[in-house]
Amino acid sequence: MSQPPSSSETTTEGGSEADVGRLLRRYLAKETQPGFGKHLFAKLQDPFARNAHGGFKLSALWAGLVSLAGFALLVFLYFNLAKI
């Protein structure tokens, strides 16, 4: 019977601890983390479709929610600021 590898020999998928530590430090480095703009851009785009040129396409869900919120704001402003 073979013995299971110790934690100092290998970790997941055969990488050594030093390799995993190096990859983890690189992943957690400040320059590799997405900023607020990139994160927002990823959340607003349609995950299943791209435009004709392969670029950003706004998700239909977000477009509908923004339209509904805009309409609700207009109705609110009309009834609160208009002289009836």
Secondary structure, DSSP 8 states (H G I E B T S, - for coil): ------TTT--GGG--HHHHHHHHHHHHSGGGS--HHHHHHHHHB-TT---TTS---B-HHHHHHHHHHHHHHHHHHHHHHS--
